[in-house]
Amino acid sequence: MRLTWSYRLDLGADPVTGDRQRENKGGFESEDAAWRAALDSQSRLEQGRHVKPSQRKVAEFLDEWLAVTKDSVKPSTYQNYVDYTEAYVKPAIGKRHLQDVTVPVLNMLYRRLLTSGRSKPDNNAKMYAYWVARQHRQNGQGPKPTDMAKACGTTIYAAEAAATRFRRGRVPQPKSAGLAPKTVKNIHRMLHRAFKDAVAWNYLVFNPADHASLPRRPAPNATGRSRGRSMNWPRGSGSRSMTVLPGCGSSPPPLACASPSSLGLSETCSTWIEQCSPSRTHG
């Protein structure tokens, strides 16, 4: 049988009832570990930040917090909190003890949500597959929105909007397995507010969301035109101005150019050069 250690800490009298209070906690691997935990608890008690050990789970706390928060936020905000909690937070950390949620735990949660956290079905792709298979109906207009909504489990409004897009040739793009960074940030904000209340309720010693880091999804390669570098033609060449946009090499053309041909740019690259009307000298 494995030997473990425990401690008992006298917390003084209850300020309301006057009853004597004690804190008992066990399961420590060594006597030193039990002593360190007892001293940490005693230190928090002396600083007025003592929190009793609790087996309260994250899911239980969030249910309590949502019930209290419901009347203090907008109905749409409350519904978002419920959706985030049920779809993303509870499945991941709902079974954890609230007091076991640390900064690294939240960091891992956010990273997982960003890479593979999507749990809701892609109804847009589902409706498109249904529409394509029945595109011949109604003289090529596709199935009725009412039929599509019923078959795909969406609202009639969503089906009507989707049917309009499909008839115009707009094909839905597949969604990634992860959540959008904005959604992950909204979940973080919700948890930050919830854990802040947990500290105020003496459920937690500190708010782990204070120091959690939100990972960023790598930005896709920029496409299209971007702001370029403006230069003036040398005097004697018409005092014209030009703007060179990215896309024709790693370094900008030299400033001592007299004409576009002297830049040695190919015909393709020259399309990245905008020639403007004669520039005016600003004092």
C-alpha positions as CSV (number, residue, x, y, z in Angstrom):
1,M,0.0,0.0,0.0
2,R,1.4,3.4,-1.0
3,L,2.1,5.8,1.9
4,T,0.9,9.4,1.4
5,W,1.0,12.5,3.6
6,S,-1.6,15.0,4.6
7,Y,-1.9,18.2,6.6
8,R,-4.5,19.9,8.8
9,L,-4.5,23.7,9.0
10,D,-6.4,25.7,11.7
11,L,-8.1,28.6,9.9
12,G,-9.5,30.3,13.0
13,A,-13.1,31.0,13.8
14,D,-15.8,31.6,11.2
15,P,-16.6,35.3,11.1
16,V,-20.3,34.7,11.0
17,T,-21.0,31.6,13.1
18,G,-17.9,31.6,15.3
19,D,-17.3,27.9,14.6
20,R,-13.8,26.7,14.4
21,Q,-12.5,26.1,10.9
22,R,-9.9,23.6,9.6
23,E,-8.5,22.8,6.3
24,N,-7.6,19.1,5.6
25,K,-5.8,18.0,2.5
26,G,-4.0,14.8,1.7
27,G,-2.5,12.7,-1.1
28,F,1.0,14.2,-1.0
29,E,3.9,12.0,-2.0
30,S,6.2,13.1,0.7
31,E,6.3,14.9,4.0
32,D,8.1,17.8,2.5
33,A,5.4,18.2,-0.2
34,A,2.7,18.3,2.5
35,W,4.6,20.9,4.5
36,R,5.1,23.1,1.5
37,A,1.4,23.0,0.6
38,A,0.5,23.8,4.2
39,L,2.8,26.7,4.4
40,D,1.6,28.1,1.1
41,S,-2.0,27.8,2.4
42,Q,-1.0,29.5,5.6
43,S,0.7,32.3,3.7
44,R,-2.4,33.0,1.6
45,L,-4.5,33.0,4.7
46,E,-2.3,35.6,6.4
47,Q,-2.5,37.7,3.2
48,G,-6.2,37.5,3.1
49,R,-6.2,35.4,-0.1
50,H,-7.0,32.0,1.3
51,V,-9.1,29.7,-0.9
52,K,-10.3,26.4,0.5
53,P,-9.4,23.3,-1.6
54,S,-12.4,22.3,-3.6
55,Q,-13.4,19.4,-5.9
56,R,-15.5,21.8,-8.0
57,K,-15.3,21.0,-11.7
58,V,-15.0,23.6,-14.4
59,A,-18.3,22.6,-15.9
60,E,-20.1,23.0,-12.5
61,F,-18.5,26.4,-12.0
62,L,-19.5,27.6,-15.5
63,D,-23.1,26.5,-15.0
64,E,-23.2,28.5,-11.8
65,W,-21.4,31.5,-13.4
66,L,-23.8,31.5,-16.4
67,A,-26.8,31.5,-14.1
68,V,-25.5,34.5,-12.2
69,T,-24.3,36.4,-15.3
70,K,-27.5,35.9,-17.4
71,D,-29.2,39.1,-16.1
72,S,-26.1,41.3,-16.3
73,V,-25.3,41.0,-20.0
74,K,-27.2,41.3,-23.3
75,P,-29.3,38.3,-24.3
76,S,-27.1,37.9,-27.4
77,T,-23.9,37.9,-25.3
78,Y,-25.4,35.4,-22.9
79,Q,-26.3,33.1,-25.7
80,N,-22.8,33.4,-27.1
81,Y,-21.4,32.4,-23.7
82,V,-23.6,29.4,-23.5
83,D,-22.7,28.3,-27.1
84,Y,-18.9,28.7,-26.4
85,T,-19.2,26.9,-23.1
86,E,-21.2,23.9,-24.4
87,A,-19.4,23.5,-27.8
88,Y,-15.8,24.3,-26.9
89,V,-15.0,24.7,-23.2
90,K,-16.8,21.8,-21.5
91,P,-15.8,19.1,-24.0
92,A,-12.1,20.1,-23.5
93,I,-11.7,21.1,-19.8
94,G,-15.1,20.7,-18.3
95,K,-14.1,17.6,-16.2
96,R,-11.1,19.3,-14.8
97,H,-11.1,20.6,-11.2
98,L,-11.5,24.4,-11.4
99,Q,-8.4,24.9,-9.2
100,D,-6.3,22.7,-11.5
101,V,-6.8,25.1,-14.5
102,T,-3.4,26.8,-15.0
103,V,-1.9,29.2,-17.6
104,P,-0.3,26.3,-19.6
105,V,-3.7,24.5,-19.6
106,L,-5.4,27.6,-21.2
107,N,-2.5,28.0,-23.6
108,M,-3.0,24.4,-24.8
109,L,-6.8,24.9,-25.0
110,Y,-6.5,27.9,-27.2
111,R,-3.9,26.3,-29.5
112,R,-6.1,23.2,-29.9
113,L,-9.2,25.3,-30.7
114,L,-7.3,27.2,-33.3
115,T,-6.0,24.1,-35.1
116,S,-8.8,21.6,-34.6
117,G,-11.5,23.0,-32.5
118,R,-14.4,23.2,-35.0
119,S,-17.2,21.1,-33.8
120,K,-20.2,22.6,-35.5
121,P,-21.1,21.0,-38.9
122,D,-20.5,23.0,-42.1
123,N,-24.1,23.5,-43.1
124,N,-23.1,25.7,-46.1
125,A,-21.2,22.8,-47.7
126,K,-24.0,20.4,-46.8
127,M,-26.6,22.6,-48.5
128,Y,-24.4,23.0,-51.5
129,A,-24.1,19.2,-52.0
130,Y,-27.9,18.9,-51.6
131,W,-28.4,21.7,-54.1
132,V,-26.0,20.3,-56.8
133,A,-27.6,16.9,-56.7
134,R,-31.0,18.5,-57.4
135,Q,-29.9,21.4,-59.6
136,H,-32.1,20.3,-62.5
137,R,-35.3,20.9,-60.6
138,Q,-37.5,24.0,-61.2
139,N,-36.1,24.5,-64.7
140,G,-32.5,24.6,-63.4
141,Q,-33.2,26.7,-60.4
142,G,-32.5,23.9,-58.0
143,P,-34.6,22.6,-55.1
144,K,-36.9,24.7,-53.1
145,P,-35.4,26.4,-50.0
146,T,-38.0,24.8,-47.8
147,D,-37.0,21.3,-48.9
148,M,-33.3,22.2,-48.5
149,A,-33.8,23.6,-45.0
150,K,-35.7,20.5,-43.9
151,A,-33.1,18.1,-45.4
152,C,-30.1,19.9,-44.1
153,G,-31.4,20.9,-40.7
154,T,-31.1,24.7,-41.3
155,T,-33.5,27.6,-41.0
156,I,-35.5,28.6,-44.0
157,Y,-33.7,32.0,-44.1
158,A,-30.3,30.3,-44.3
159,A,-31.5,28.0,-47.1
160,E,-33.0,30.9,-49.1
161,A,-29.8,32.9,-48.8
162,A,-27.7,29.8,-49.8
163,A,-30.0,29.0,-52.8
164,T,-29.5,32.6,-54.1
165,R,-25.7,32.3,-53.8
166,F,-25.6,28.9,-55.5
167,R,-27.8,30.1,-58.5
168,R,-25.3,32.9,-59.0
169,G,-22.4,30.4,-59.2
170,R,-20.9,31.1,-55.8
171,V,-19.3,27.9,-54.5
172,P,-18.8,27.7,-50.8
173,Q,-15.2,27.3,-49.7
174,P,-14.4,24.4,-47.3
175,K,-13.8,25.5,-43.7
176,S,-10.6,24.7,-41.8
177,A,-10.6,22.3,-38.9
178,G,-9.8,25.0,-36.5
179,L,-11.8,28.0,-35.2
180,A,-11.3,31.5,-36.4
181,P,-8.8,33.6,-34.3
182,K,-11.6,36.0,-33.5
183,T,-13.7,33.1,-32.0
184,V,-10.8,31.9,-29.9
185,K,-10.3,35.4,-28.7
186,N,-13.9,35.7,-27.7
187,I,-13.7,32.4,-25.8
188,H,-10.6,33.8,-24.0
189,R,-12.5,36.9,-23.0
190,M,-15.4,34.9,-21.7
191,L,-13.1,32.7,-19.6
192,H,-11.2,35.7,-18.3
193,R,-14.4,37.2,-17.0
194,A,-15.5,34.0,-15.5
195,F,-12.3,33.3,-13.7
196,K,-12.1,36.9,-12.5
197,D,-15.5,36.2,-10.8
198,A,-14.1,32.9,-9.5
199,V,-11.3,34.8,-7.7
200,A,-13.9,37.3,-6.3
201,W,-16.0,34.3,-5.1
202,N,-12.9,32.7,-3.4
203,Y,-13.0,29.8,-5.7
204,L,-9.5,30.6,-7.2
205,V,-6.4,32.2,-5.8
206,F,-5.6,34.0,-9.1
207,N,-7.0,34.3,-12.6
208,P,-5.1,32.0,-15.0
209,A,-6.4,33.8,-18.0
210,D,-4.5,36.9,-17.0
211,H,-1.3,35.5,-18.4
212,A,-2.6,33.1,-21.0
213,S,-1.3,33.6,-24.6
214,L,-3.5,33.6,-27.7
215,P,-1.7,31.8,-30.6
216,R,-2.1,33.4,-34.0
217,R,-2.9,31.5,-37.1
218,P,-0.2,32.1,-39.8
219,A,-1.5,34.8,-42.1
220,P,-2.0,33.8,-45.8
221,N,0.3,35.3,-48.4
222,A,-0.9,38.7,-49.3
223,T,-2.4,39.0,-52.7
224,G,-3.2,42.0,-54.9
225,R,-1.6,45.4,-54.9
226,S,0.0,46.9,-51.8
227,R,1.3,50.3,-50.9
228,G,4.6,50.9,-52.7
229,R,7.6,53.1,-52.5
230,S,7.4,56.6,-54.0
231,M,10.3,58.1,-55.8
232,N,11.0,61.2,-58.0
233,W,12.6,61.1,-61.4
234,P,15.9,63.0,-61.6
235,R,15.8,66.6,-62.7
236,G,16.0,67.0,-66.4
237,S,13.8,64.0,-67.2
238,G,10.5,65.8,-66.8
239,S,10.4,65.7,-63.0
240,R,8.0,62.8,-63.1
241,S,7.1,60.6,-60.1
242,M,6.7,56.9,-59.9
243,T,5.6,54.3,-57.4
244,V,7.2,50.8,-57.4
245,L,5.1,48.1,-55.8
246,P,6.3,44.8,-54.4
247,G,6.7,41.9,-56.7
248,C,9.7,42.6,-58.9
249,G,12.6,41.4,-56.7
250,S,13.8,41.7,-53.1
251,S,15.3,45.2,-53.4
252,P,13.8,48.4,-54.8
253,P,15.2,49.9,-58.0
254,P,18.0,52.5,-57.7
255,L,16.9,56.0,-57.2
256,A,19.2,57.4,-60.0
257,C,17.0,56.1,-62.8
258,A,16.1,58.3,-65.8
259,S,13.4,56.2,-67.3
260,P,11.6,52.9,-66.7
261,S,13.6,51.2,-69.4
262,S,16.8,52.0,-67.5
263,L,15.5,50.0,-64.6
264,G,16.1,46.7,-66.5
265,L,12.6,45.5,-65.6
266,S,10.9,42.8,-67.6
267,E,7.6,43.5,-69.3
268,T,5.8,41.5,-66.6
269,C,7.5,43.3,-63.8
270,S,6.8,46.7,-65.4
271,T,3.2,46.2,-64.8
272,W,4.0,46.7,-61.1
273,I,5.1,50.3,-61.9
274,E,2.6,53.1,-61.8
275,Q,3.6,56.3,-63.6
276,C,2.0,59.4,-62.4
277,S,1.4,62.9,-63.6
278,P,4.3,65.4,-63.1
279,S,4.9,65.8,-59.4
280,R,4.6,69.1,-57.7
281,T,7.2,70.3,-55.3
282,H,5.8,70.9,-51.8
283,G,7.6,73.5,-49.9
